[in-house]
Amino acid sequence: MPFPPRNPAEDLEPDDTCAFLYPGTGSAGAPDLPALARMGPAAARAAADVLDAVQEGLPRTGWPSLRTVLLDDPGAYRAAARVPGVAQLAGYAASVAADRALRAAGVQPAHAVGQSFGEIAALVGAGAFTIADGARMAVALVGVLARRGRGGGLGLLETGEDGARACIRGAAEPQVVVACLNAPGVTVVAGPDTALERVLDTAHGRGVRAVRLAVPYLSHHPAMAGADDEWYAMIRRYPRRPLEHPVHSPVRGRAYHDGDDLHRALADCIVKPVRLPQTLRAVRDAGATVFTEAGAGDALCQCARLTLPGVRTLAPLRGRPPAPPPTGPAARPAARPAAKPAAAPETESAPESPAKSAPHPAPHPAPKPAPKPVPKPVPKPVPNPSAEPGAGPAANSGADPGANPGGSGARPRA
């Protein structure tokens, strides 16, 4: 449901310091970019200009007009997203568009955090790369991951890192590794398909909620060694510029500086794990008072609230169009009850904190009580993380058409 027009700057205090959070791919489904246009004429122009710049970086054939499917006719997005790579590039475009629209509306970042695939948008937002070159990097990354990471995937467990490792040991599947720690009680694991399924089954047997994310390849896994070098060789030709503000990396565990090889840092995300909580704490300690989602959904804001209880968050693109009925393999009935919404990676999302955080766009109106007799409720499936790199923490695990180029969809477990 779209939110009414609102300038997010109205939710800030004069002395607030904002940190922009750039989610991984597939973490929130279809981006509601028309919401940016409703923030005002300047924000609308900024979003449209970003989509034109992203289009410049895409191949000339085989790709839809992102301005059309994300802004002018968003109803066409879901069909377009069935083309491999479109969902990932739409996530990148949404992050950069949200960044520019927020600035046009008067919300300025003092810090940035990119989650996996979201590090590309975070560095573009900080001025290190052009918008078009960021799109070219993203297109190349999707191709490398789809080719080199085939036969593996990611799963989200609603438990801490120690609990996730215990499930891996219990399944006797050492090929599965911790890929992303999204929040103190939300962990993403990665591994070959069969081994990953056994770990998720073990988690279920131990009473841990688990879900297979709709990311059809390995990421943040040592078996991807070589894929990182391949992508690095492809992107190192794109020129970089000085950073305009600090960009904190959950992979490096620190803020980048101008002496860093940022192309190599991005490539490291393919192999190395993401540890978001320590990065969010470091950004808070550096002076951030409001964490703002620069992208679709509010997955990283959820992670911030779980990691930093009481922290204030702002998510201008929380609204998402309703999902259509699933098709293909994902439409088959789940073997087990669906898991409740949880934070995923891009690949990656987190359960909603019970504490309310402000500033925040007005929440959806509460549903009216169902008339009696009340039918037995059915748990909602977890919707991706942006891993990928990029299935990031989000209330959507990536079952959105196109989030999974292979069309497998997320398979929830209770």
C-alpha positions in Angstrom: 0.0 0.0 0.0 1.6 3.4 -1.0 2.0 5.9 1.8 0.5 9.5 1.4 2.8 12.2 0.1 5.3 13.2 2.8 8.7 14.9 2.9 10.9 12.7 5.1 12.9 15.7 6.2 9.9 16.7 8.3 10.7 13.7 10.6 14.2 14.9 11.4 15.4 17.2 14.2 17.8 20.1 13.3 20.8 18.3 15.0 20.1 14.8 13.5 22.9 13.0 11.7 21.7 10.5 9.1 23.2 7.2 8.0 21.9 5.9 4.7 21.5 2.1 4.5 21.7 0.4 1.0 20.1 -3.0 1.0 21.3 -6.1 -0.9 19.5 -7.3 -4.0 16.0 -8.9 -3.7 15.4 -7.9 -0.1 12.1 -6.1 -0.7 10.4 -7.2 -3.9 9.1 -4.6 -6.4 10.3 -1.1 -5.6 7.6 1.5 -5.1 9.5 4.3 -6.8 6.4 6.4 -7.4 6.5 7.0 -3.7 9.7 9.1 -4.3 7.8 11.2 -6.9 5.2 11.9 -4.2 7.9 13.5 -2.0 7.9 16.6 -4.2 8.9 17.8 -7.7 12.7 17.9 -6.9 12.6 14.4 -5.6 10.6 13.2 -8.6 13.1 14.8 -11.1 16.0 13.2 -9.2 14.5 9.7 -9.3 13.8 10.0 -13.0 17.3 11.3 -13.8 18.8 8.3 -11.9 16.8 5.8 -13.8 17.9 7.4 -17.1 21.6 7.2 -15.9 21.2 3.6 -14.9 19.7 2.8 -18.3 22.8 4.3 -19.9 24.9 1.6 -18.2 22.7 -1.4 -19.3 23.2 -3.4 -22.5 21.4 -1.9 -25.5 19.3 -4.9 -26.2 17.4 -7.4 -24.0 16.6 -5.0 -21.2 13.4 -3.1 -20.5 13.2 0.6 -19.9 13.6 0.9 -16.1 12.0 4.3 -16.1 8.9 2.7 -17.6 8.6 -0.3 -15.4 9.7 1.4 -12.1 8.2 4.8 -12.4 5.8 5.4 -15.3 4.1 2.0 -15.4 5.0 0.0 -12.3 2.4 -2.5 -13.0 4.7 -3.8 -15.8 7.5 -4.5 -13.4 6.7 -8.0 -12.4 6.6 -9.3 -16.0 9.9 -7.4 -16.8 11.5 -8.8 -13.6 11.3 -12.4 -15.0 14.2 -11.5 -17.3 17.4 -12.6 -15.4 19.2 -9.6 -13.9 16.3 -7.1 -14.1 15.3 -7.5 -10.4 18.9 -7.0 -9.3 19.4 -3.9 -11.4 16.0 -2.6 -10.3 17.2 -2.9 -6.7 20.4 -1.0 -7.5 18.4 1.7 -9.3 15.9 2.0 -6.4 18.8 2.5 -4.0 20.5 5.2 -6.0 17.1 6.9 -6.8 16.1 6.9 -3.1 19.5 8.4 -2.2 19.1 11.2 -4.7 15.4 11.8 -3.9 16.1 12.0 -0.2 18.9 14.5 -0.8 16.6 16.6 -3.0 14.0 16.5 -0.2 16.6 17.8 2.3 17.8 14.5 3.9 21.6 14.4 3.7 23.8 11.4 4.6 26.8 11.8 6.9 27.5 8.0 6.7 26.6 5.1 4.4 26.4 1.4 4.9 26.0 -1.0 2.0 24.9 -4.6 2.5 26.6 -6.9 0.0 25.3 -6.1 -3.4 24.2 -2.8 -1.8 27.9 -1.7 -1.5 27.8 -0.7 -5.2 25.0 1.7 -4.6 26.6 3.0 -1.3 29.9 3.8 -3.1 28.0 5.4 -6.0 26.0 7.5 -3.5 29.3 8.6 -1.9 30.6 9.8 -5.3 33.2 7.1 -5.8 31.7 5.8 -9.1 29.2 7.2 -11.6 25.6 5.9 -11.7 26.1 4.4 -15.1 29.4 2.7 -14.2 27.7 1.3 -11.0 25.0 -0.2 -13.3 27.7 -1.8 -15.5 29.3 -3.3 -12.5 26.0 -4.7 -11.3 25.2 -6.3 -14.7 28.7 -7.9 -14.8 28.2 -9.2 -11.2 24.9 -10.8 -11.9 26.4 -12.7 -14.8 29.4 -13.9 -12.8 27.3 -15.1 -9.9 24.8 -16.9 -12.1 27.6 -18.7 -13.9 30.0 -19.4 -11.1 27.5 -19.9 -8.2 25.1 -22.3 -9.9 24.0 -25.3 -7.8 24.1 -23.4 -4.5 22.1 -20.9 -2.5 21.3 -19.2 0.7 19.0 -19.8 3.7 17.9 -17.6 6.5 17.8 -18.9 10.1 16.1 -17.0 13.0 18.9 -17.7 15.4 22.3 -16.1 16.2 25.6 -17.1 14.6 26.3 -19.8 17.3 22.9 -21.3 16.8 23.4 -21.4 13.0 26.8 -23.1 13.4 25.2 -25.6 15.7 22.6 -26.4 13.0 25.4 -26.9 10.5 27.3 -29.2 12.8 24.1 -31.1 13.5 23.5 -31.7 9.8 27.1 -32.8 9.4 27.4 -30.4 6.4 30.7 -28.5 6.7 30.2 -27.1 3.1 27.6 -24.8 4.5 29.0 -21.6 6.0 27.7 -18.5 7.8 27.3 -16.0 5.0 25.7 -13.0 6.7 24.9 -12.0 10.2 22.1 -9.5 9.7 21.1 -9.0 13.4 21.9 -10.6 16.7 19.3 -13.3 16.1 19.2 -13.4 12.3 21.8 -15.4 10.3 22.1 -16.3 6.7 24.0 -19.5 5.6 25.3 -20.5 2.2 26.1 -23.8 0.6 25.5 -26.3 -2.1 21.8 -27.1 -2.7 21.6 -30.5 -1.1 23.8 -29.6 1.9 21.8 -26.4 2.4 18.5 -28.3 2.5 19.9 -30.6 5.2 20.9 -27.7 7.3 17.5 -26.1 7.0 15.9 -29.4 7.8 18.1 -29.7 10.9 17.2 -26.2 12.0 13.5 -27.0 11.6 14.0 -30.1 13.7 15.5 -28.0 16.5 12.6 -25.5 16.5 14.5 -22.8 14.6 12.5 -21.0 11.9 14.4 -21.3 8.6 13.7 -20.4 4.9 15.5 -21.0 1.7 16.0 -17.6 0.1 15.2 -17.0 -3.6 18.8 -16.5 -4.6 19.8 -19.1 -7.2 23.5 -19.1 -6.6 26.2 -19.2 -3.9 27.5 -16.0 -2.4 29.7 -15.0 0.6 31.2 -18.5 0.3 34.8 -19.6 0.0 33.9 -21.9 -2.9 33.3 -18.7 -4.9 37.1 -18.0 -4.9 38.0 -17.2 -8.5 34.6 -15.6 -9.2 35.8 -12.6 -7.2 38.9 -12.3 -9.3 36.9 -12.6 -12.5 34.6 -9.8 -11.5 37.5 -7.7 -10.2 39.2 -7.9 -13.6 35.9 -6.8 -15.3 35.3 -3.8 -13.1 38.7 -2.4 -12.3 38.7 -0.3 -15.5 35.9 1.9 -14.2 37.5 5.1 -12.7 36.9 6.0 -9.1 36.8 9.3 -7.4 37.4 10.5 -3.8 34.7 9.6 -1.3 32.4 12.4 -0.3 31.4 10.9 3.1 32.4 7.7 5.0 31.1 4.4 3.6 31.2 1.6 6.2 31.6 -1.9 4.9 30.1 -4.9 6.8 32.6 -7.1 4.9 35.8 -5.2 5.7 34.5 -4.3 9.2 35.5 -0.6 8.9 34.9 2.5 6.9 36.7 2.8 3.5 39.3 5.4 2.9 40.7 6.9 -0.3 43.7 4.7 -0.2 41.6 1.5 -0.5 41.2 -0.4 -3.7 37.5 -0.1 -3.8 37.2 -2.4 -6.8 38.9 -5.2 -4.8 36.8 -4.4 -1.8 33.6 -4.9 -3.8 34.9 -8.2 -5.2 35.6 -9.5 -1.7 31.9 -9.4 -1.1 31.5 -12.5 -3.3 33.6 -14.7 -1.0 33.7 -13.1 2.5 30.9 -13.0 5.1 28.8 -9.9 6.0 28.6 -8.8 9.6 26.1 -6.1 9.8 25.6 -5.6 13.6 29.1 -4.5 14.3 29.0 -2.0 11.4 25.7 -0.6 12.6 27.1 -0.1 16.1 30.2 1.6 14.7 28.1 4.0 12.7 26.0 4.8 15.8 29.2 5.4 17.8 30.4 7.6 15.0 27.5 9.9 15.6 24.6 8.7 13.5 21.2 9.4 15.2 18.8 8.3 12.4 19.2 5.2 10.1 17.6 5.8 6.7 16.8 3.0 4.2 18.1 4.1 0.8 16.2 1.5 -1.2 13.0 -0.5 -1.3 11.5 -1.8 1.8 12.8 -1.4 5.4 14.9 -4.6 5.8 18.0 -2.8 7.0 16.0 -0.5 9.3 14.6 -3.6 10.9 18.1 -4.9 11.4 19.1 -1.6 12.9 16.2 -1.7 15.4 17.1 -5.3 16.3 20.7 -4.4 16.8 20.3 -1.0 18.4 17.1 -1.1 20.5 15.4 2.3 20.5 17.2 3.6 17.5 15.3 5.9 15.2 14.8 4.9 11.6 13.3 6.3 8.4 12.2 4.2 5.5 10.6 6.2 2.6 9.9 3.1 0.4 8.3 0.8 2.9 5.3 0.3 0.7 5.3 -2.5 -1.9 2.8 -3.5 -4.5 0.9 -6.7 -3.7 2.5 -9.8 -5.0 0.7 -11.7 -7.8 -0.1 -15.4 -7.4 3.1 -17.5 -7.7 3.8 -19.5 -10.8 6.1 -22.4 -11.7 7.9 -24.5 -9.0 7.3 -21.8 -6.4 3.5 -22.3 -6.7 3.7 -25.9 -5.3 2.4 -26.3 -1.8 5.1 -26.0 0.9 6.0 -29.2 2.6 5.8 -27.5 6.0 3.9 -24.5 7.4 5.4 -21.2 6.3 7.7 -19.3 8.4 6.8 -15.9 9.8 8.4 -12.8 8.2 12.1 -12.6 9.0 15.0 -10.5 8.0 16.8 -11.7 4.8 20.3 -11.0 3.2 20.3 -9.4 -0.7 20.6 -11.5 -0.4 19.4 -11.1 3.6 16.1 -9.8 6.2 15.0 -9.4 9.9 11.9 -9.8 12.0 10.2 -6.6 13.0 11.2 -5.3 16.4 8.3 -5.1 18.8 9.6 -1.6 19.8 8.3 1.2 17.6 10.9 3.4 16.1 10.6 7.0 14.9 10.8 8.8 12.6 9.0 6.4 10.3 6.4 6.8 7.6 2.9 6.4 8.8 2.2 2.7 9.4 -0.4 0.8 7.5 -3.8 0.9 9.2 -4.4 -2.1 11.4 -6.7 -4.6 9.8 -10.2 -4.9 11.3 -10.9 -7.9 13.4 -12.3 -10.8 11.4 -15.9 -11.8 12.0 -16.5 -14.8 14.1 -16.0 -17.7 13.8 -12.4 -16.9 13.1 -10.8 -19.3 10.7 -7.5 -20.9 11.7 -4.7 -18.4 10.7 -2.1 -19.5 8.2 1.4 -18.1 8.8 2.7 -15.8 6.1 5.6 -16.9 4.0 8.9 -15.0 4.3 9.2 -12.9 1.2 15.2 -11.3 -0.3 20.4 -9.8 -0.5 20.5 -8.5 -1.6 22.7 -12.4 -0.6 23.8 -12.5 -4.0 25.8 -10.7 -2.9 22.9 -9.1 -1.7 20.0 -10.9 -0.3 19.8 -8.5 2.5 17.8 -8.4 5.7 14.3 -7.6 4.7 10.7 -8.6 5.4 10.8 -10.1 1.9 13.1 -13.0 1.3 13.1 -12.7 -2.4 10.1 -14.7 -3.7 9.3 -11.8 -5.9 9.3 -12.9 -9.6 12.7 -12.0 -11.0 14.5 -12.0 -7.7 15.5 -15.5 -8.6 16.6 -15.7 -12.2 16.1 -19.4 -12.0 12.5 -18.9 -11.0 12.7 -21.3 -8.0 11.1 -19.0 -5.5 11.6 -19.1 -1.7 10.6 -22.2 0.1 9.6 -21.4 3.6 9.8 -23.7 6.6 8.3 -23.3 10.1 
